Amino acid sequence: MFNLRGTAINESQALSIVLKKNRYYLNRYTDSGTGMESTAPRITEDNIVWYLPAYEQFSNLPAGSFTPNDFWSSTAYDNATQAYLGNGTPASRTTQKRIRVVRNR
């Protein structure tokens, strides 16, 4: 997968990019063993406006501006090494495809 600048990103980075389009809160955590502090985003269900569509939802998106088989869906396959593309075809998660973020109205 690639970001808008054409830089390769992995699957977890793609999810992070999508989630950050929504309102989120930063929670601070302190590790009781080491005393080190860290932060992690917390997103409530009410704040999710932008998301990756499931492969069944690609047919509801405006036609003509993209080809669904060029994009990842949010739908996981029944194993840890594959996921579905926007056209419903399973593909290896190491395959480089694009992501299309959609907005709830």
LUMVEX-911290 format. One line per 8 residues: number of its first residue (from 1); their letters; for each residue x, y, z of N, C-alpha, C, O, CB. Coordinates in pm, 1 decimal. Each point is the difference from the previous one (the first is absolute). Glycine has a CB too. Example, Ala and Ser with C-alpha at 12.3 -4.5 7.8 and 13.67 -1.06 7.14 Angstrom:
! residues 2
1	AS	1319.0:-569.0:780.0:-89.0:119.0:0.0:90.0:120.0:0.0:103.6:-1.9:66.5:-292.8:-115.4:58.1 ~ 154.2:222.3:-196.6:82.0:119.0:6.0:-77.0:109.0:73.0:50.9:110.8:16.9:67.5:-173.6:-231.4
***
This chain:
! residues 105
1	MFNLRGTA	84.1:-116.6:0.0:-84.1:116.6:0.0:89.0:123.5:0.0:114.7:-5.0:44.5:-299.6:-119.0:76.5 ~ 131.7:233.8:-170.9:75.1:124.0:-7.6:-82.4:113.6:58.8:-122.7:0.6:-10.4:244.9:-83.2:-193.8 ~ -53.6:179.8:266.6:-70.5:117.4:48.2:-13.1:99.3:-115.3:38.1:-31.2:-112.9:48.8:-4.0:349.8 ~ -140.2:154.0:-209.8:-23.3:97.5:-106.9:129.0:47.5:-65.4:-2.2:46.4:-114.0:-202.3:25.0:233.8 ~ 316.0:-82.2:-49.8:127.8:41.6:-56.0:66.5:-112.1:-78.6:109.5:20.1:-52.6:-83.9:139.3:241.5 ~ -87.8:-277.0:-198.9:55.0:-111.6:-73.8:96.0:-85.1:80.4:67.3:-86.6:-55.9:-95.2:221.2:-145.0 ~ 35.6:-111.3:332.4:88.4:-77.8:86.4:-69.6:-128.1:42.3:-117.8:2.4:35.8:230.0:207.7:45.7 ~ -40.8:-322.1:-85.2:-58.9:-127.8:39.3:-34.2:2.5:148.4:79.2:46.5:81.9:51.1:-165.9:-261.9
9	INESQALS	-249.0:68.9:214.2:-42.5:-11.5:139.2:-51.8:-141.0:22.4:-43.4:-65.9:-94.4:-13.8:313.1:107.4 ~ 61.6:-294.3:112.1:-51.1:-133.1:27.6:-145.3:6.8:45.9:-55.7:108.7:15.0:287.3:-185.1:44.7 ~ -291.8:-38.0:-37.9:-142.1:-9.3:32.2:-36.6:75.7:127.1:-102.1:68.7:2.3:98.8:-288.8:-115.2 ~ 82.9:209.5:217.7:-32.5:69.2:124.9:12.3:150.6:-16.2:-76.1:74.4:61.8:154.9:-273.1:67.4 ~ 15.1:245.5:-210.8:10.6:143.4:-25.9:-121.7:49.5:-77.0:-46.5:111.3:24.6:296.9:-129.3:-25.4 ~ -302.8:-61.3:-91.1:-118.8:38.8:-75.6:-117.7:17.5:94.2:-74.2:97.6:-11.7:159.2:-219.6:-190.8 ~ -103.3:30.1:294.9:-108.2:11.1:96.4:16.9:125.6:84.7:-97.5:69.9:27.3:75.0:-319.9:-22.7 ~ 143.4:278.5:36.4:27.4:119.4:79.5:-35.1:126.6:-76.4:-57.1:92.9:57.3:238.6:-216.0:61.0
17	IVLKKNRY	-148.4:128.4:-246.7:-31.7:115.8:-82.6:-150.7:19.9:-8.0:-48.2:112.4:13.3:258.3:-148.3:-146.1 ~ -284.5:-71.0:111.5:-145.8:9.0:-8.4:-58.3:45.5:132.9:-83.4:90.5:3.3:81.2:-271.4:-177.2 ~ 44.8:119.6:282.9:-54.8:35.0:131.3:28.2:145.2:36.4:-83.0:64.7:63.8:112.1:-301.8:6.9 ~ 85.7:288.6:-109.9:33.8:137.6:34.0:-83.1:102.8:-76.1:4.2:118.5:33.1:224.6:-197.2:16.6 ~ -303.3:36.6:-149.6:-92.3:90.3:-67.3:-122.8:27.0:86.8:-75.8:93.4:-26.2:156.4:-178.6:-195.9 ~ -99.8:3.7:324.7:-110.5:16.3:93.9:47.1:76.7:123.0:120.0:13.1:24.1:-225.1:-226.9:-106.5 ~ 8.1:264.9:160.9:34.7:62.0:127.8:46.9:-108.9:94.8:-61.1:-106.6:7.5:-106.8:293.7:-41.9 ~ 275.2:-161.3:106.3:49.7:-98.1:95.9:59.2:71.0:120.4:27.8:119.8:-3.8:17.6:-283.0:-181.7
25	YLNRYTDS	-27.1:88.6:290.1:55.9:50.7:124.8:129.3:-75.4:27.5:11.6:-118.0:-33.1:-242.0:177.8:124.4 ~ 326.8:7.3:-31.5:124.2:-66.8:36.8:-6.0:-35.9:147.8:-18.3:86.6:85.6:148.0:38.9:-264.2 ~ -114.3:-252.1:206.8:6.7:-48.2:138.0:145.6:-20.8:37.1:78.6:-50.0:-80.4:-305.5:-61.1:61.7 ~ 263.0:149.4:140.3:134.8:-23.1:50.9:-0.2:-124.1:87.0:-89.7:-20.6:81.7:141.4:267.1:-89.2 ~ 49.0:-327.8:-11.0:15.2:-122.5:76.9:139.2:-2.8:62.2:97.4:43.7:-61.4:-260.1:-165.9:-89.9 ~ 171.2:70.6:273.4:128.7:-17.0:66.2:19.7:-147.9:28.1:-83.4:-63.3:64.8:71.9:294.9:38.5 ~ 122.2:-286.7:-152.3:33.0:-140.2:23.5:39.8:-16.5:145.9:94.8:63.5:46.2:-20.4:-95.1:-287.0 ~ -146.1:-52.9:313.3:26.4:-16.9:142.8:137.5:-62.5:27.0:57.3:21.4:106.8:-303.4:-44.9:-71.2
33	GTGMESTA	298.0:-51.5:-128.9:129.5:-64.4:20.1:117.3:91.9:-25.1:97.6:-0.3:75.1:-203.5:-210.7:-138.5 ~ 96.4:290.7:-43.7:113.2:85.5:-37.1:-21.9:146.5:35.1:95.5:77.3:7.6:-46.6:-236.0:-190.5 ~ -173.6:196.8:204.3:-31.0:140.2:27.0:-0.9:86.2:-124.9:-17.4:121.5:9.0:116.9:-151.9:213.5 ~ -80.8:-31.4:-340.6:1.0:76.0:-125.9:-141.8:37.7:-39.7:-93.4:-78.9:14.5:302.2:-40.4:-87.9 ~ -223.3:242.0:22.9:-129.5:47.9:-45.9:-10.7:-16.0:-150.8:98.8:11.3:-72.6:-109.4:151.4:263.7 ~ -110.9:-189.2:-236.6:-27.2:-4.5:-142.8:-139.7:54.9:-22.9:-79.4:12.2:93.2:232.9:-212.0:-126.7 ~ -182.0:232.0:-89.3:-134.1:46.7:-35.9:-56.1:-91.4:-107.1:74.3:-59.2:-78.4:-15.8:298.6:136.4 ~ -189.7:-250.1:-60.5:-68.1:-80.7:-101.3:-132.6:67.3:-33.3:-67.2:52.0:89.1:177.5:-266.5:-6.2
41	PRITEDNI	-148.5:214.1:-210.6:-127.3:62.0:-35.2:-118.2:-83.6:48.5:6.2:-122.8:3.8:103.2:226.5:-203.3 ~ -216.1:-35.0:236.3:-125.8:-65.5:37.2:-108.7:62.4:-86.1:-21.8:121.1:3.8:98.4:-167.9:237.2 ~ -143.5:-35.7:-317.5:-106.8:46.0:-88.1:-129.4:-66.4:43.5:-7.7:-122.4:10.4:168.9:157.4:-203.4 ~ -262.1:45.9:218.1:-129.3:-56.0:36.5:-81.0:-25.5:-127.0:24.0:63.2:-102.9:-19.6:57.3:326.4 ~ -98.3:-211.1:-216.8:-80.8:-35.7:-116.4:-72.7:120.8:-57.5:-14.4:11.2:-121.7:-13.4:-239.7:216.1 ~ -17.9:318.4:-8.5:-71.5:119.9:-45.9:86.9:92.7:-82.8:-51.8:79.0:-78.9:-89.6:-96.1:279.8 ~ 273.4:8.7:-184.2:91.0:89.1:-70.6:50.5:-55.8:-132.4:72.4:69.1:-71.8:-6.8:18.0:291.4 ~ -101.7:-209.6:-253.5:47.0:-58.4:-125.6:-86.4:51.4:-114.6:-117.1:-35.4:-13.5:200.3:-171.6:134.0
49	VWYLPAYE	-21.7:291.2:-202.0:-66.7:56.1:-116.6:64.4:-54.2:-127.1:-69.4:-29.2:-97.3:10.6:237.7:226.9 ~ 191.2:-222.0:-129.0:74.9:-51.1:-114.0:40.6:-144.5:27.7:41.9:-32.9:110.9:42.3:265.5:-167.2 ~ -96.6:-318.5:-44.5:33.3:-140.8:18.4:36.2:-64.6:-133.5:-26.6:56.0:-106.4:-126.7:-66.2:305.4 ~ 214.6:-108.8:-192.2:24.1:-80.5:-119.3:-125.7:-81.1:-26.5:-48.4:-67.6:90.7:299.7:55.8:-47.2 ~ -305.8:15.9:-164.3:-121.8:-76.3:-27.0:25.7:-150.6:-9.4:107.8:-43.5:-40.3:-197.1:243.0:-78.8 ~ -11.1:-277.3:156.8:3.1:-144.5:-22.1:-15.4:-24.3:-150.3:-48.4:87.3:-72.1:-49.6:-136.7:304.6 ~ 138.4:-67.3:-279.4:-4.1:-20.7:-145.4:-142.2:5.8:-54.8:-18.5:36.5:-116.1:223.8:-176.3:135.2 ~ -306.4:104.8:60.8:-138.9:8.5:-46.9:-44.3:144.8:-19.9:-94.3:25.6:-74.9:45.1:-239.9:193.9
57	QFSNLPAG	115.6:309.4:-53.0:-39.3:140.5:-8.6:57.1:70.8:-122.3:-44.6:109.9:-33.0:31.0:-108.3:279.5 ~ 110.0:-61.0:-313.7:58.9:64.3:-117.2:-102.1:19.8:-111.9:12.0:94.5:-78.0:207.3:-196.6:138.7 ~ -318.5:15.3:-69.6:-100.9:14.7:-105.3:-88.1:122.6:22.6:-66.5:45.1:-93.3:67.7:-292.9:63.2 ~ -3.3:303.1:152.3:-79.1:119.3:30.1:76.8:129.8:-21.6:-58.2:108.0:10.3:-67.2:-243.8:153.1 ~ 254.5:127.3:-193.1:81.6:119.6:-20.9:-19.9:51.5:-142.3:-33.9:-77.6:-89.3:203.8:-3.9:258.4 ~ -149.2:212.3:-191.6:-16.9:55.4:-135.0:86.9:-73.1:-102.4:118.9:-22.3:22.9:-171.9:244.9:79.1 ~ -6.1:-258.6:-212.3:71.4:-75.7:-104.2:83.3:93.9:-86.5:-22.9:120.8:-4.0:-160.0:-293.8:2.4 ~ 279.4:114.4:-66.8:77.1:73.4:-98.6:128.0:64.7:50.2:88.1:30.2:-80.5:-300.3:7.8:-27.2
65	SFTPNDFW	225.7:-15.6:237.8:117.8:69.1:49.2:110.8:-94.2:46.9:110.1:45.3:31.1:-259.7:139.6:33.8 ~ 121.8:-315.0:-59.5:99.2:-95.1:48.2:-40.0:-141.7:-41.8:-113.5:-24.5:-40.9:168.6:175.9:236.7 ~ 39.7:-243.1:-184.6:-24.6:-141.2:-26.6:11.2:-73.8:133.0:107.6:0.4:59.8:-18.0:15.7:-299.5 ~ -197.8:-80.3:289.1:2.6:-62.5:132.5:112.7:-100.5:22.6:46.0:-15.7:113.0:-287.5:48.5:-112.2 ~ 287.1:-101.6:-106.8:106.1:-99.2:21.6:136.6:64.4:23.4:96.9:-71.3:26.4:-225.4:-87.0:-169.0 ~ 139.0:291.3:133.7:123.5:71.1:30.9:8.0:42.0:146.3:101.1:55.5:43.0:-96.4:24.2:-277.8 ~ -112.3:-106.2:313.2:-9.2:49.9:136.9:-25.2:-112.1:100.1:-68.1:-98.0:-30.1:-17.0:313.8:-59.7 ~ 141.9:-199.4:210.3:-28.2:-91.7:110.1:-135.4:32.8:59.9:-39.2:116.6:5.6:284.9:-142.2:42.5
73	SSTAYDNA	-316.8:-75.5:-3.8:-119.4:21.0:80.9:39.3:-21.9:145.9:113.8:-37.3:28.7:-270.3:-37.0:-218.0 ~ 64.4:97.0:280.1:27.8:-25.4:141.7:-31.6:-143.6:38.0:16.1:-38.6:115.8:-64.5:277.9:-65.8 ~ 3.2:-319.2:-146.7:-43.4:-136.4:27.4:117.9:-97.3:2.2:74.1:-12.0:-97.6:-294.2:65.1:-8.4 ~ 235.8:-121.4:217.8:106.6:-99.3:13.8:-43.8:-132.4:-62.3:-118.7:-32.5:-2.9:200.1:144.8:214.3 ~ 14.3:-186.2:-260.1:-25.0:-133.9:-52.7:5.1:-97.0:117.8:27.4:42.5:112.2:72.3:15.3:-341.7 ~ -125.0:-185.4:207.7:-5.6:-96.2:110.8:137.2:-50.8:45.5:8.6:-99.6:71.8:-230.3:33.1:-157.6 ~ 329.0:134.9:44.1:132.8:-33.3:51.9:75.1:130.1:25.8:-48.6:107.2:-35.9:52.7:-329.2:-89.7 ~ 110.9:214.5:185.9:73.9:119.6:38.9:84.2:58.3:-113.0:59.7:106.4:16.8:-55.5:-195.9:213.0
81	TQAYLGNG	1.9:22.6:-343.8:88.7:46.0:-106.8:-73.2:66.1:-116.1:64.7:52.2:-90.7:88.3:-233.4:155.2 ~ -286.1:180.4:-64.0:-75.3:58.5:-110.7:-109.8:92.9:50.0:-44.6:-10.4:114.2:94.1:-192.2:-250.7 ~ -92.7:293.9:49.2:-113.8:87.9:23.6:-69.8:19.3:-134.5:54.8:-34.8:-104.6:59.6:153.8:302.5 ~ -234.8:-63.4:-194.4:-76.3:18.8:-123.4:28.9:135.7:-62.8:16.3:100.6:69.0:-194.9:-250.3:21.2 ~ 184.3:149.5:-223.3:6.2:123.8:-75.7:-142.1:54.3:-14.8:-96.4:-67.0:37.2:305.5:-9.5:-161.8 ~ -221.8:196.0:71.2:-130.7:62.9:-15.5:-95.6:-75.3:-90.4:-121.2:19.6:9.3:234.2:192.2:28.9 ~ -61.7:-297.4:-125.5:-87.2:-78.0:-88.5:-35.8:-136.4:59.1:-66.5:-80.0:-65.8:169.1:197.3:-128.5 ~ -58.6:-144.9:319.0:-33.6:-125.9:66.2:98.5:-112.7:-22.7:-24.2:-112.6:43.5:-206.8:181.2:-65.2
89	TPASRTTQ	341.7:-40.9:-45.5:102.4:-100.9:-24.6:99.7:-1.8:115.7:50.6:105.6:38.1:-77.7:-76.9:-287.8 ~ 57.0:-146.9:307.2:103.1:-4.1:104.0:139.1:17.6:-61.1:27.0:-47.1:-110.5:-173.5:-103.4:249.9 ~ 233.8:219.0:-65.8:137.3:21.8:-46.6:94.1:-5.6:119.6:-40.5:23.2:113.9:-40.3:119.1:-308.3 ~ 205.6:-173.3:166.8:101.6:-2.6:104.3:14.7:139.5:60.5:1.1:99.7:-72.3:119.6:-289.2:-44.5 ~ -109.4:196.2:249.1:12.5:129.3:67.0:131.0:70.8:-33.1:15.7:118.0:31.3:-158.0:-207.1:151.3 ~ 236.1:18.9:-245.1:125.5:63.7:-40.3:-11.6:67.4:-136.6:92.2:69.7:-42.3:31.7:-240.1:176.2 ~ -236.0:150.6:-203.1:-24.1:63.5:-128.9:-20.6:149.4:20.7:-72.4:40.9:90.8:-29.5:-253.3:-182.6 ~ 164.9:293.4:8.6:-15.9:144.4:12.9:-123.6:44.8:-75.9:-9.0:-14.7:-121.9:257.7:43.9:146.4
97	KRIRVVRN	-344.0:25.9:50.2:-123.0:55.8:-56.0:-25.1:134.2:65.7:71.8:38.2:92.5:-168.1:-268.4:-137.5 ~ -2.3:300.6:-0.4:-36.4:130.2:56.5:-109.4:-16.0:103.3:-62.4:-105.7:9.7:126.6:218.5:-223.2 ~ -87.4:-7.9:290.5:-114.1:1.7:90.4:-90.8:116.1:-37.8:46.3:104.6:-45.5:90.3:-209.6:231.4 ~ -264.3:85.5:-166.9:-98.7:105.1:-27.3:-80.6:18.4:127.3:-66.0:-92.4:47.6:53.1:37.6:-298.0 ~ 19.2:173.8:303.9:-70.1:30.7:123.4:-133.6:63.5:-36.6:-5.5:86.6:-87.3:223.6:-56.0:215.8 ~ -325.7:-73.1:-62.5:-131.9:57.1:-24.7:-52.9:61.1:128.5:48.0:-30.1:109.3:-92.9:-137.9:-292.0 ~ -54.3:253.9:168.1:-53.5:72.1:114.6:-144.8:-36.5:24.0:-80.4:-6.8:-93.0:238.7:193.2:48.8 ~ -190.9:-210.2:172.5:-139.7:-17.3:40.1:-68.7:135.7:-9.6:59.7:102.5:32.7:-2.3:-297.5:122.3
105	R	-179.1:195.8:-198.5:-74.8:126.5:-5.1:-109.1:-0.5:101.6:-74.2:97.5:11.4:124.9:-72.4:-251.5
***
